[in-house]
Amino acid sequence: MTVDFALPDALSANEPPEARGLARDSVRMLVSQGLDVTHRRFTDLPGLLNPGDLVVVNNSATLPAAVRLDRIAVHFSTAREDGTWLVELRRRTSNSTEPYGGGEPHEWLPLPGHAMLRLVERETPRLWRARLDRDVEPYLREYGVPIRYSYVDRDWPIDDYQTVFSTVPGSAEMPSAGRPFTTELVTALVSRGVSLAPITLHTGVASPEKDEPPYAERFAVSASTARLVNLTRQAGGRVIAVGTTVVRALETAAGPDGVVTAASGWTRHIVTPEKGVRAVTGLLTGLHEPRSSHLMMLTAIAGEESLSRSYAEALDGGYLWHEFGDTHLILDK
């Protein structure tokens, strides 16, 4: 069971907050703590956390992962160990893209810059395993643009898709929960006695037209981050994950007793209300689409009644969805 609702088009953020006259850290923030829901700004975050709390962030940097041809676009999603990549083919429309069901195994696609992409085989109904005839990341930096969907009506520079924590390139789409952080806000958190620690999880391409469970993604939880998570919980502090990617990484690295150990590789872990969470006690995230697997994760952390009330408040209050939108802080009771 998860929260279901209708999302009006008017509540889709179609540009960065800076283009709306706001600073990065001035977006709205819905705060839910049990059944108590309040309306704040992201700049209020330091005052809502306690000395001794730990904020865990994703340091993955976003790639300009979309390469456009005349009629289709190739979205590069996930690098595999054998040098192939998972890619999605999408049909270009007047200002965006839509799903494209074409392509054949062993078909060659000519890309800009005289590059060639060979489709190897379908990995999922939506994704192909493919091989480019050169190194992918340098190629994307020269010929790629950030992935965007129909609710964003123009291209924005790649810097608009990075967070202040972006140091390890690899995400097809921005780990957007961290976007509102600024150096000034991080300084305020540290000055209050709140610690920060990184994980890495490289996000793949989303499925905006239909709900799909997330597929395997590359992640790494360092020994130092694992130790900070464990020490924080032992001392009674809260572990606040910045984004569902951080929840997925930490819960993958957590044992049945909630103790986190260093881990890396691929995760297929899906957080559900039935499984619950073991390492994370709070979540800072964006607002998620109806029926998405992310809402199952939020239900596992907040509970269905609390999440339903929060989303009703967000809809009534005109909060903005998607990567350039507003935020939601879920705290334990």
N, C-alpha and C positions, 0 to 999 in steps of 0.2 A: 504494500500500500504506500502511495506517495501522494504529494500534493498535486492537484490538477487545477488549472485555471486558464482563462483566455487572456493572452497578452496583447493589448492594443498596440498597433503599429506606432502610435504616438509616444509610447514608452520605450522605444528602442533608441539608444544613444547613437546618433549617426555621425558624430565627430568628437574629437578629444575635448575634454572640459576646457582646455586652454583656448580652444576656438570659440567656446561659449563665454569667455571672459572670466574663467575661474582658474585659480592655481591648481596644480595637480592634487594637492592635499586638501582642497576645499570642497570636494564632492560631498554629497550627503551620505550619512551613515545611519542605517537602521540598527538599533541595538536591542537584542532580545536576550533576556535572562529569565528562564522559566516562562511564565505567562506575562511577564512585564516587558512591554515594548516601548522604547523611547526613540526620539528622532534627534540626531546629532549631526555634527560635521566631522569629517575624518580628522581634522586638526584636534578634536577632543580626545583622540585615542590615548595619549599618554596619561591623561587624568582618569581614564577608565580602567587602567591596568595597575597592578600593585608592584611595589618593589619585590624582587624575587621571582616575578613571572618571567617566562621565556617565550619570545616570539621566534618562530622558525619560518624562514623564508626560502624561496626557490631561487637559486642563482643562475638558472638557465637563461641564456640570451636567445632572442627571437631571430630566426633567419628570414631573409626576404625570399620566402619559399614558393612563391607563385611565378611560373614562367608562362608567358602568354604567346600563343600562336595566333593565326588569323581567326580561326573558328573555335578553338578549344584552348583551355589553360591546363597546365600540369601543376598540381600542388604536391610538392615534395614533403613527405610526412616524416618518415623514420628511417634512419640508417641501420642496416643490418651488418652482422659481423663479416659476411662474405663479400661486402662491397656493393651489394644491391641496396635499393631503397624501396620502401613502400611509397607509392604515389597514387594520387587520385586524379582522374581525367574529368574535366568539367567543361561544359559547353559555354562559350562566351555569349552574354546577352548585351543589351545596349549599355548597361553600366555595371554589370556584375557577372556572375556565373550561375549555372544550374547543373544538376547531375547529368552526366553523359554516360550512357550504357555501351558505347562503342569500344573498339579495340579488339585485337586478336593476339593470342600468344605468338611470340616471336616477331610481331610487327615492329618496324622501325619508325620512329617519329623524328623528323628533322626539327631541331630547336634553334633558336637564335644563336649567332656566333659559330655557325657550322658544326654545332654539337649534334649528336645522335643519341636518342634514348630507345633502348630495346625493351619491349614489354616481354617479360619472361613467363609469368603465369598469374592468374588471379589469386590473391591472398584471402580476400573476403569478397562478398558481392560488390563492394564499393571500391576496394583498393587492389592495385596491381603491384606485384614485385617486379622491379625494373632495374636496368643497369644503364648508367650514363657512360659515355666513352671518355670521360675525364673526371677529375676530382669534383665532387658535387658542391661542397661549401664555397670554394673560390669561384666556381661558376655562378652560383646563386648571388654572390656578392656583386658580380658584374652585370648579370642579366635578370635577376629576380626582383620582385616587388613583394611587399607584405601581402599575405592572404587577407582578403576582405570579402564580406558577403553583402547581400542586397540591402541590408539596413544601413550600411555605410556607403554613401553615394559618391565618394571620390577617393582617390589615393591619398595617403598620408605618408610622410617620410618614415623610414625604419626607426628613427629615434623615438617616434611617438609610440612605438610598440616595444620599447625597452623599459625595464625598471631600473632603479638605482642599484639593484643587486645583480644586474645582468653581467656575468663574467665568463660563463661557459656556454659558447654557442651550441645550439642543437634543437631548439623548439621550433616546430612549424607554426605555431600560434602562440601569442604572448601568454605567459602565466600572469593573467591580468589582475589577480587579487593584490599583487604587490605594486601595481602601477601608481597608486596615490602616494606612496611613500616618497618623501624628499629627504635630503641630507639634514635639513633643519629638524624635521620630525624625528628622524632617527636619533639625532643629538638629544632631543627632548626626552625620548624614551630611555636612552642610556643615562641621562642625568637624573632621571627618576629612580634608577636602580633596576630597570627592566633589561634583561639580556637578550641578545639576538644570536641566532645560529643558522647556518645554511644547510640545505640539502640540495641535490640536483635531481630534477626529473624533467626530461625532454618531452614536451607535449607533442602529440600527433595532430592530425587534422580532425576537426570536429565533423559532426554529421548534422548540419543545421536543418535539413529538410525532414529528417526522421530520427527518432530516438534509437540509438544503438549503444550497447554497452562498450566501455572503453576496451581497446585491445592492448597488447603488451607494450609497455613503454620502458625506456632505459632510465635507470635511477641510480643514485649513490647516496648513502648516509654514512658520513665519516665517523670515526671513533670518537672524535671530540664532540660532535653534535650529539651522538648517542649518549655520551657521558653527561652532557649538560641536561638533556631531557630527563635522564634517570635521577640526577641530583636535584633538579627542580621539583620533581614529583615527590621525592623523599622528604624534601624540606617543606612541602605543603604549598608550593607555588603552582601556578597554572601553566600549561603548555598550550600556547595559542598558535595554531597552524595558519599560515597566510596562504590560503588557497587549497582547493581540493587536491592539487598535485602534492602538496606537502603532507596532507592526511594520508594519501595513498602510499607515499614513500615511507613515512614513519610507521604506519600500520603494517606494511610489509616487513619492516625490520624489527617489529615488536614480537616478543614471545607470548605464550598464553598468559603469563603473569604480568604483561605490560612492559617488561624490561626491554629496552631497545639496545640492539647491538649493531656494530658496523656491518653494512651490507651494500652490495651493488650488483648490477646485472639487469635483469628484466623483471618487471612486475606485472602480473595479471590480477592482482588483488582488487576486489571490488568490495567496498564497504556498504553493508546493508543494515537495516534495523535489526535483522535477526542475528547478524554477526556482531554488531556493535563496534565500539572503538576501545582500544586498550591503552594507547600512549597519549592520545590527544584529549585535552579537556576543554578546548575552545577553538573557534574557527573564525577567521576574518576572510570573507569571500565576496564575490559579486552576487548578482541576482540571476537565477538560472531559469532556463526555459521549462515550460510545462512538461511533465512526464519524463524528464531527463534522469539519467542514472545519478547525476550530481545531487538531485533532490533526495534520492534514497540515502546518500551519504549524510546530507544535512538532517534528515529525519533521524538517523542513527545517533547524531550528536545532540540535536535539540529536542527530539520527540515530535510526534505528528501534530499534537494540539498546538504546541508553541510555534512550530514552523507554519502551520496554517494561519495562525493569528498574525504572524510576522508578514507573510506574503499578502494577506488581506490589507494590512496597514500600508505596505509598499505600493500596492495597486491604488488604494484610495488616496495615498499621498503623492502620487505622480512621480515615484522614483524611476530612474532610468536603468534599463537593462543592458547587458552585453559588455564588451571589453572596455568601452569608454564611458561606462555608466557609473552608478552609485554603488555603495558597499553595504555589507551586512555583517555585523559583529555578533557572534553567538557565544555567550559566556555561560559557564555553569552556574548553578544556583548558589 
